[in-house]
Amino acid sequence: MRTKRIFWIVILCISTRLHSENDTTKTTFQYEFKTLTEIPATTVKDQGKSGTCWSYATISFLESEVLRNTGEKVDLAEMFFVRNTYLNKAKKYVRLHGANTFAEGGQSHDVIDIMQTEGALPQESYNGFEIDGEVDHKEISKVTKAFLDAVVDSRYLTTKWFDAFTALMDTYLGKIPQDFQYKGKTYTPESFLSDYLKIDPNDYVELTSYTNYPFYEKCCLEVPDNWSYNCNYLNIPIDELELVVDQALEKGYSVCWDADVSEDYWTPDTLDIALLPTKAYNDTIEDQWDKKIKGFVEEIEVDQELRQQTFDTYQTTDDHLMHLVGLAEDQQGNKFYKIKNSWGNEDHQYDGYYYISKPYFRLKTLCLMVHKDAIPKKILKKFKK
């Protein structure tokens, strides 16, 4: 009897412990989101081991533009734009004797620039470089950089260096087809852009918000990934930048978003959300919050001065581009932007999507791209002709 009694006591203890753990799991705090507005988007992709988020984000943004314009879902080849951008970067790097950025990163306008000169390709016609089914650019970036440094160090250039660099791109990423079949028709990259996608690259505008440039003028955003020194960013106050995004979503336009994601309060507690907690921001590094969400997080208020301060001190840096597709609210009615990322959809709370608080957006946004018709006319009228 004693043995039997001990057996059932052990079973009861285990059962009580499991029940307690389940109750703890059920009562753990969780942000819940109600979608207010969402722009249709294509499936979540995975950029793998590459720093090519700028291509994935901008292509996702443009795929939504095709959906908006034609109702057609299309899967565009990110590596087509990466390959051609590598070529342009190489020319710039050599012309400046190596005194320029040559890396995997880029900006949204890099995709637009390639569209204007080269067109576009569907994924099925240009897959790009893969190892074991995963995008991997570690070797490409090292080999191409070493090649260009050797060219620059030679101090005397032959007329063959660019042909040799192009051959590297052909080997790693593949040659570009002159024409291809898509849904029973033959296209070139140029005709695919104009006749099937019906996208005009001139329709897209980048905006930023910093006081070291005059407001309501174009500026050259000084971040390393702006390797081409593009000086066509429209600079507006942060309140108006937020207004552009909100009104774009209301009109049915999505946004390509460039932001800092290197903070401790990006996806705390392994949740796919981004917050700007008052405690985390004001405390020292040693005393920062433990990244455990025990309830709704109090967030700081972000003004233009704070934006500028964090930009000037490298607290806000150019890290990652994503696709902003919607607006949502939490249980308390706090507004969050819904973001489509390019890190796949496995092991993520929201199938590859993230929720970004309004304070986080206001402080950590570097720049964004929208269709020009999404910008309120009252803002555009403030720019000098």
C-alpha positions in Angstrom: 0.0 0.0 0.0 2.8 2.4 0.9 4.5 1.8 -2.5 1.2 2.4 -4.3 0.5 5.5 -2.3 4.0 6.9 -3.2 3.3 6.1 -6.8 0.1 8.2 -6.9 1.8 11.0 -5.0 4.5 11.2 -7.6 1.9 11.1 -10.4 -0.1 13.9 -8.7 3.1 16.0 -8.3 4.0 15.6 -12.0 0.4 16.4 -13.0 0.3 19.5 -10.8 3.6 20.7 -12.2 2.6 20.2 -15.8 -0.7 21.9 -15.1 1.1 24.8 -13.5 3.5 25.1 -16.4 0.6 25.1 -18.9 -1.2 27.8 -16.8 2.0 29.9 -16.8 2.3 29.5 -20.6 -1.3 30.6 -21.0 -0.9 33.6 -18.8 2.4 34.8 -20.2 1.8 38.3 -21.6 1.4 38.5 -25.4 0.8 41.5 -27.7 -2.2 40.8 -29.9 -2.9 42.7 -33.0 -6.0 43.7 -34.9 -5.4 44.6 -38.6 -6.8 48.0 -39.6 -5.4 48.2 -43.1 -3.3 45.8 -45.1 -2.0 46.0 -48.7 -1.9 42.7 -50.6 1.6 41.2 -50.9 3.3 38.2 -52.3 4.8 35.3 -50.3 7.6 35.9 -47.7 11.1 35.1 -49.1 14.4 34.4 -47.4 17.5 36.4 -48.3 19.6 33.6 -46.8 23.3 34.4 -46.1 23.4 37.6 -48.0 23.2 41.3 -47.3 20.8 41.9 -50.2 17.7 42.9 -48.1 17.5 46.0 -50.3 16.6 43.9 -53.3 14.2 41.6 -51.5 12.4 44.5 -49.8 12.1 46.6 -53.0 11.1 43.7 -55.1 8.4 42.8 -52.6 7.2 46.4 -52.7 7.1 46.4 -56.5 5.4 43.0 -56.6 2.6 44.7 -54.6 2.6 47.5 -57.1 2.0 45.0 -59.9 -0.8 43.5 -57.9 -2.3 47.0 -57.4 -1.9 47.9 -61.1 -2.8 44.6 -62.8 -4.2 42.2 -60.2 -1.4 39.7 -61.2 0.8 37.9 -58.7 4.4 37.8 -60.0 7.6 36.5 -58.4 10.5 38.7 -59.6 14.1 37.7 -59.6 15.9 39.6 -56.8 19.3 38.3 -58.0 18.8 40.0 -61.4 19.0 43.3 -59.7 21.8 42.2 -57.3 24.0 41.0 -60.3 23.6 44.2 -62.3 24.1 46.4 -59.2 27.4 44.6 -58.5 28.5 45.6 -61.9 27.7 49.2 -61.3 29.3 49.2 -57.9 32.5 47.7 -59.4 32.7 50.6 -62.0 32.3 53.2 -59.2 34.8 51.5 -56.9 37.5 51.4 -59.6 36.8 54.9 -60.8 37.3 56.1 -57.3 40.5 54.1 -56.8 38.9 51.9 -54.2 37.8 54.9 -52.1 34.1 53.9 -52.1 31.8 51.3 -50.5 31.9 47.9 -52.2 29.7 45.5 -50.2 26.4 43.6 -50.4 24.2 46.4 -49.1 22.2 48.9 -51.1 19.2 51.1 -51.3 15.8 50.9 -53.0 16.9 53.2 -55.8 19.4 50.6 -56.8 16.6 48.4 -58.0 14.9 51.3 -59.7 18.1 52.3 -61.4 18.5 48.8 -62.9 14.9 48.7 -64.0 15.4 51.9 -65.9 18.4 50.6 -67.8 18.0 46.8 -67.9 14.3 45.9 -67.2 13.3 43.0 -65.0 13.1 39.2 -64.9 10.8 36.7 -63.3 12.3 34.3 -60.8 11.7 31.3 -63.0 13.9 32.8 -65.7 16.8 33.9 -63.4 17.3 32.0 -60.1 20.7 33.4 -59.1 23.3 31.7 -57.0 22.3 29.1 -54.4 24.2 26.5 -52.3 22.1 23.7 -50.9 18.9 25.6 -51.7 20.0 28.7 -49.8 21.2 32.1 -51.0 24.8 32.5 -49.9 27.0 35.4 -50.8 29.9 35.1 -48.4 32.2 33.8 -51.1 31.0 36.1 -53.8 31.5 39.3 -51.7 35.0 38.3 -50.6 36.2 37.1 -54.1 34.8 40.2 -56.0 36.2 42.6 -53.4 39.6 41.0 -53.6 39.5 41.1 -57.4 38.7 44.8 -57.5 41.4 45.6 -54.9 43.9 43.8 -57.1 42.7 45.9 -60.1 43.0 49.1 -58.2 46.4 48.2 -56.8 47.8 47.5 -60.3 47.9 51.2 -60.9 47.5 50.6 -64.6 44.2 49.3 -65.9 43.8 47.2 -68.9 40.6 47.3 -71.0 39.8 43.7 -69.8 39.2 44.1 -66.1 35.5 44.8 -66.4 35.1 41.8 -68.8 36.8 39.6 -66.2 34.6 41.0 -63.4 31.5 40.3 -65.5 32.7 36.7 -66.0 32.8 36.4 -62.2 29.2 37.5 -62.0 28.3 35.1 -64.8 29.9 32.2 -62.9 28.4 33.0 -59.5 25.0 34.3 -60.5 24.5 33.2 -64.1 24.3 35.0 -67.4 21.3 37.2 -68.1 19.0 35.7 -70.8 18.4 38.0 -73.8 14.8 36.8 -74.1 12.6 34.3 -72.2 9.2 32.6 -72.2 6.6 33.7 -69.6 3.0 32.5 -69.6 3.2 31.5 -73.3 4.8 34.8 -74.6 8.3 35.8 -75.4 9.8 38.8 -73.6 13.1 40.6 -73.2 13.9 42.1 -69.7 12.9 45.5 -71.0 9.6 44.4 -72.6 8.7 42.3 -69.5 8.9 45.5 -67.4 6.9 47.7 -69.7 4.4 45.3 -71.3 3.7 42.8 -68.5 4.6 44.4 -65.2 3.4 47.9 -66.4 5.8 49.6 -64.0 7.3 53.0 -64.7 10.4 53.4 -62.6 10.0 57.2 -62.7 6.9 56.8 -60.5 8.9 56.0 -57.3 10.3 58.5 -54.8 12.5 58.1 -51.7 12.0 60.3 -48.6 13.9 60.9 -45.4 13.8 63.3 -42.4 16.9 64.9 -41.0 17.8 68.4 -40.0 21.3 68.4 -41.4 19.7 68.8 -44.8 17.2 71.6 -45.6 13.6 70.5 -45.4 11.6 70.5 -48.7 14.7 70.1 -50.8 16.3 67.0 -52.3 19.3 65.7 -50.4 22.1 63.0 -50.6 21.5 60.7 -47.6 24.9 60.1 -46.1 24.9 56.4 -45.3 27.4 53.8 -46.5 24.8 51.8 -48.5 24.1 54.9 -50.6 27.2 54.0 -52.5 26.0 55.7 -55.7 25.6 59.1 -53.9 22.0 59.3 -54.9 20.9 62.9 -54.1 17.2 62.6 -54.9 15.8 61.9 -51.4 13.0 64.3 -50.5 13.7 65.6 -47.0 10.6 66.4 -44.9 9.8 66.7 -41.1 9.1 63.4 -39.3 5.5 64.3 -38.6 5.0 64.5 -42.4 7.0 61.4 -43.0 4.6 59.5 -40.7 1.6 61.2 -42.5 2.9 60.0 -45.9 3.0 56.4 -44.7 -0.5 56.5 -43.1 -2.1 58.2 -46.1 -0.3 55.8 -48.5 -1.8 52.8 -46.7 -5.3 54.5 -46.7 -5.0 55.0 -50.5 -3.9 51.4 -51.1 -0.2 51.9 -51.5 2.5 50.0 -49.6 5.9 51.4 -48.6 9.5 50.2 -48.8 11.1 50.9 -45.4 14.8 51.3 -44.5 15.5 51.2 -40.7 17.8 50.4 -37.9 17.2 46.9 -36.5 20.3 46.5 -34.3 18.7 47.6 -31.1 18.0 45.5 -28.1 14.4 46.4 -28.3 14.1 45.0 -31.8 12.1 41.7 -31.4 12.5 41.4 -27.6 11.5 38.2 -25.9 12.0 36.6 -29.3 8.7 38.2 -30.4 8.6 39.6 -33.9 7.8 43.2 -32.7 9.8 46.4 -32.3 9.3 48.7 -29.4 11.0 51.8 -28.0 10.7 51.3 -24.2 11.3 54.3 -21.9 13.4 52.1 -19.5 15.6 50.7 -22.2 16.3 54.0 -23.8 17.0 56.0 -20.6 19.0 53.4 -18.6 22.7 52.6 -19.1 23.7 49.6 -21.1 24.4 47.6 -17.9 21.0 48.3 -16.5 18.8 47.9 -19.6 15.6 46.0 -19.4 15.9 42.2 -19.5 14.0 42.0 -22.8 11.1 40.1 -21.0 7.7 41.6 -21.8 5.6 41.4 -18.6 2.9 43.9 -19.8 2.3 46.7 -22.2 5.6 48.7 -22.7 5.7 52.4 -22.0 7.5 54.0 -25.0 9.2 57.3 -25.3 8.0 60.2 -27.4 10.1 60.9 -30.5 10.7 64.3 -32.0 12.9 65.7 -34.7 15.7 66.6 -32.3 16.0 63.1 -30.9 16.0 61.6 -34.5 18.9 63.9 -35.4 20.8 63.1 -32.2 20.7 59.3 -32.7 21.6 59.7 -36.4 24.6 61.9 -35.7 25.9 59.6 -32.9 25.5 56.4 -34.8 22.7 55.2 -32.5 20.6 55.0 -35.6 22.3 53.3 -38.5 21.4 52.0 -41.9 20.8 48.3 -41.2 17.9 46.7 -43.0 15.2 47.2 -45.6 11.7 45.7 -45.3 8.3 46.0 -46.9 5.7 48.0 -44.9 2.2 46.6 -45.8 -0.3 47.6 -43.2 -1.5 49.3 -40.0 -2.6 47.4 -36.9 -3.5 48.1 -33.2 -2.8 46.2 -30.0 -5.2 45.5 -27.2 -4.9 49.0 -25.9 -5.4 50.7 -29.3 -1.7 51.5 -29.8 -0.9 51.7 -33.5 1.8 49.4 -35.1 2.9 49.1 -38.7 2.8 45.6 -40.2 6.1 44.8 -41.9 6.9 42.0 -44.3 10.5 40.8 -43.8 12.9 38.7 -45.9 14.1 36.2 -43.2 11.7 33.4 -44.2 8.6 32.4 -42.3 9.8 29.5 -40.1 10.1 30.0 -36.4 8.4 33.4 -36.5 5.4 34.5 -34.5 3.6 36.1 -37.5 4.7 33.9 -40.4 7.6 36.2 -41.4 5.8 39.5 -40.6 6.7 41.9 -37.9 4.9 44.6 -36.0 6.6 48.0 -35.5 5.4 50.6 -32.9 4.9 54.1 -34.0 7.7 55.5 -31.7 10.1 52.9 -33.1 9.2 54.0 -36.7 9.6 57.7 -35.9 13.1 57.2 -34.4 14.6 54.3 -36.4 13.4 55.0 -39.9 16.3 56.0 -42.2 14.3 56.5 -45.4 11.5 55.0 -47.4 10.2 54.6 -50.9 6.6 55.2 -52.1 4.8 55.7 -55.4 4.7 59.5 -56.0 0.9 59.5 -56.1 0.9 58.3 -52.5 2.5 61.6 -51.3 0.0 64.2 -50.2 -0.1 67.1 -52.7 0.2 69.6 -49.8 3.6 68.2 -49.0 4.8 68.1 -52.6 3.8 71.8 -53.1 6.4 72.8 -50.4 9.3 71.6 -52.6 11.0 74.1 -54.8 10.5 73.6 -58.5 
